[in-house]
Amino acid sequence: MRTTLRTRRAAQTVATVTALTLGLALAGCGSEGKDKGTKEPGPPATSASTLTLPSLKGEKIEVAAVWTGPEQENFTKVLKEFEKRTGATVTFVPAQDPIVNFLGTKIAGGSPPDIAMLPQVGAIQQAAAQKWLKPVGPEAEAQLVKNYSQGWRDLGAVDGKQYGVYFKAANKSLIWYNNAAFENAGATEPKTWKEFLATAETISASGVTPVSVGGADGWTLTDWFENIYLSQAGPEKYDQLAKHQIKWTDASVTKALTTLAELFGKPELIAGGADGALQTEFPVSVTQTFTGGDQPKGAMVFEGDFSAVNIAQTSAKIGTDAKVFPFPAVGAASPVVTGGDAAVALKDTKGAQALLTFLASPDAAAIWAGAGGFLSPNKNLNLTAYPNDVQREIAKALLEAGDDFRFDMSDQMPQSFGGTPGKGEWKALQDFLKNPKDITGTQERLEADAAKAYKS
């Protein structure tokens, strides 16, 4: 993936837009009952048709993804609508992380799924290099041209050939907080990293542990690092590190890890301390922030818009009990890091191509958008599809950013380094959470693992 379109000024502009739109959203949702009063209805259970799909009666399609729980349930609703429109039978195949390894095993056994949802740009590049993927057909291509900006199309392309349809996006530069815990502590939303640390101390003094960290899932720690690094080092350095054009022993990485250690080095600010965080999976890190009233296990949790799915499993209401602010600015501006999941075809069948076409349309996006915990890069999805003002404004900010965003760094890297549990960046940052004083050792391990991954 090339990132030549992205500049420092553009990234700062996006950060400003995101901050402003989130601020407006929360201002509109802050007073009790106002969210209900301004909430626009989401789409009906069956979204209106904007495209014609072929009859696929009798055809069986398998779709592999790593999604579980509410994400799997909501994606299954999308697949059910496709079944209804085409007559095909679609089966969801649970995949394990890293999904490239899972697909490799399936392909070696002669039974690949028709479609796979890949959560990393690096995974698309790796699968394409293995010649596993089939290019999108003309119908899906037409939907992409109609509904997506060039930047999102480029993320799904390898060497100029389109393979991926980015169905689900994410704004991974958000911090959600328990409003009752904030009010009880007299805390306010911080705008800078220094203010964020001060807010954490204020909340800690009130008797509540301020930050919930899902350290058992190493990808959450890569997101912490990336947001700090993008804001502090800037987008040019970010792009260089993502491509391993500079080493992980670079002074800019030292500075970012030193900044992150200002939080990780104070275990009393983290729910359960470092040991507890390393045993806490991401969904629990969210739900424990929004249970227990004004005495939760953690008052704040960092992660993307998709956290709304997990918040919905509690009694907290987004916009009143659960609020959100942009990741605090470490440098000149708050960072904007995005992520996403792309659909790719491993079989060149009529059914696989029809499903890619459907997933590239606003029809499919509207189904999951209405269920919440979802963000679409599809510019023709009506914002009224989202269930509340907060999610509508987050989606609006993403669309208004156009191509001026930075994609998740670890997702751009070889999956063996940036996307494998217990290895590479995930493992190095988990070790760093346990021992944040070892900055030099962490950098050396990161560089050794990155050098090995980029050569393979």
PyMOL commands that set and color helices and strands:
alter all, ss='L'
color gray80, all
select helices_A, chain A and resi 8-29+34-38+69-86+99-108+121-129+138-147+150-155+179-185+193-205+218-233+235-242+251-264+267-269+273-278+282-287+307-311+350-359+362-371+383-385+389-400+409-412+415-418+424-434+439-455
alter helices_A, ss='H'
color red, helices_A
select strands_A, chain A and resi 60-65+89-94+115-118+157-158+161-162+165-171+174-178+211-212+300-302+322-326+337-345+406-407
alter strands_A, ss='S'
color yellow, strands_A
deselect
rebuild
show_as cartoon
